Amino acid sequence: MAEILMYGPIGFDFFEPENEITAKAVIDQLDAADGEDVTVRISSGGGDVYEGIAIMNALQDYAGR
């Protein structure tokens, strides 16, 4: 089972870019999981609404669970 960790602000973080969570990064991890079941762990104070919606859509469209 694959695991996706989303710890930090959603979207681009100008001050700490290593902690940012982007839809592209999540989609890349889902592509790497290749349909395998995925556990998603989230700890975020918030962030960009549109980036969050893109992440939600990617998770809903994912072939696995």
C-alpha positions as CSV (number, residue, x, y, z in Angstrom):
1,M,0.0,0.0,0.0
2,A,1.3,3.4,-1.0
3,E,1.3,6.4,1.4
4,I,1.0,10.1,0.5
5,L,2.0,12.5,3.1
6,M,0.6,16.1,2.9
7,Y,2.3,18.0,5.8
8,G,2.4,21.7,5.3
9,P,0.6,24.4,3.4
10,I,-1.5,23.5,0.4
11,G,-0.1,25.3,-2.7
12,F,3.0,27.2,-3.2
13,D,5.0,28.4,-0.1
14,F,7.4,31.2,-0.9
15,F,9.1,31.0,2.5
16,E,9.5,27.2,2.7
17,P,9.2,25.7,-0.7
18,E,10.3,22.3,0.5
19,N,7.1,22.0,2.6
20,E,4.6,23.0,-0.1
21,I,2.0,20.6,-1.3
22,T,1.0,20.9,-4.9
23,A,-1.6,19.1,-7.0
24,K,1.2,18.2,-9.4
25,A,3.2,16.5,-6.6
26,V,0.1,14.5,-5.5
27,I,-0.7,13.5,-9.1
28,D,2.8,12.3,-9.6
29,Q,2.6,10.2,-6.4
30,L,-0.7,8.8,-7.5
31,D,0.7,7.9,-11.0
32,A,3.6,6.2,-9.3
33,A,1.2,4.1,-7.1
34,D,-0.3,2.7,-10.4
35,G,-3.8,1.8,-9.1
36,E,-2.5,0.4,-5.8
37,D,-4.5,1.3,-2.7
38,V,-3.2,4.6,-1.2
39,T,-3.3,5.9,2.4
40,V,-3.3,9.8,2.5
41,R,-2.1,11.5,5.7
42,I,-2.9,15.3,5.9
43,S,-1.7,17.8,8.5
44,S,-2.1,21.3,7.0
45,G,-3.2,24.7,8.3
46,G,-4.8,25.5,5.0
47,G,-3.6,27.2,1.8
48,D,-4.7,27.8,-1.7
49,V,-8.3,26.7,-2.3
50,Y,-7.9,26.0,-6.0
51,E,-4.8,23.8,-5.4
52,G,-6.8,22.0,-2.7
53,I,-9.7,21.4,-5.1
54,A,-7.3,20.1,-7.8
55,I,-5.9,17.6,-5.2
56,M,-9.4,16.5,-4.2
57,N,-10.3,15.9,-7.8
58,A,-7.1,13.9,-8.4
59,L,-7.9,11.7,-5.4
60,Q,-11.5,11.2,-6.5
61,D,-10.4,10.3,-10.0
62,Y,-7.8,7.8,-8.8
63,A,-8.4,4.2,-9.9
64,G,-7.4,2.7,-6.6
65,R,-8.8,3.2,-3.1
